[in-house]
Amino acid sequence: MIDFYALGLYLRNWLLIIACFFRTRLMSNFAKDMEILALRSQLSITQQQIMNGKISKPQFTPAFRQLWRFLSTTPA
């Protein structure tokens, strides 16, 4: 039996990833650099909180894992 709720969440995650990709294609280089800086600082803080045990390890969605599998096998 197909779990339509899980399938809907999976498709929603992929649509969000694709929408973010197209949004970044329209951004200027300066805006992209500022977003990268902000995201790296957030990542650093989150990593510190995980290391200190303040928050639990994050759970990744199947769409997120497939995206990173695709990115890791795509030549630069």
N, C-alpha and C positions, 0 to 999 in steps of 0.2 A: 504494500500500500504506500502510495506517495504521500509524504508529509508536505502539504501545500504551504503551510506556514514557514517551514524551514526553507523550502524552495523560494518562497517570496523574499525571505530575508537574504538569501544568497544572491538573488537577482538584484535586490535593492543595493546590496554592498557593491556589486559590480557596477551598477549605474552610478553610484556615488564616486567610485574610483575613476570612471570614464569622464564624468562631469568635472572632477577636479583636474584631470589631465587637460581637458580643453580650456578650462579657466586659466591654467598656467600658461598655455600657449598664447593667450591674449595679453598677458602681463608684460610690463617692461622688464629689462634686465635688472634695473635697480630694485623694483618691487620683488622680483624673484630672489635677489640677494638678501633683502630684508626678511622675507619669509623664511629662507633657509637659516638665517641667523636666529630668528625667533624659534624655529622648530628645533634647532640644535641645542639652544638653551633649555627648552622644555624637556628634551630628551636627557640632557645632563642632569637636570633636577630629578626627573623620574628615576633614572638609574641610581642616583644617590639614595633616594627614598626606598627603592627595592633592596639595595645593599644594606641599608640600616634596618630593614624589616618593618618600616612604617607602612608600606603597602604590599599587597601580595603580588605575585608574578602575574602579568597580564595574560589573558586568554585571547588567542588570535582566531579570526573567522576563517573558514575555508577559502573564501574569495581572497582574503589578504594573503594567505599562504600561497595560493596559486599565482597571485600577482608577483610575489617575490621569487617564486620558482621560475616564472617567465623572465623576469628581469635578470636573474642570475645566469640564465642560459643564452640570453640575447647578446650578441657581440656588440661592443661599444662602437 
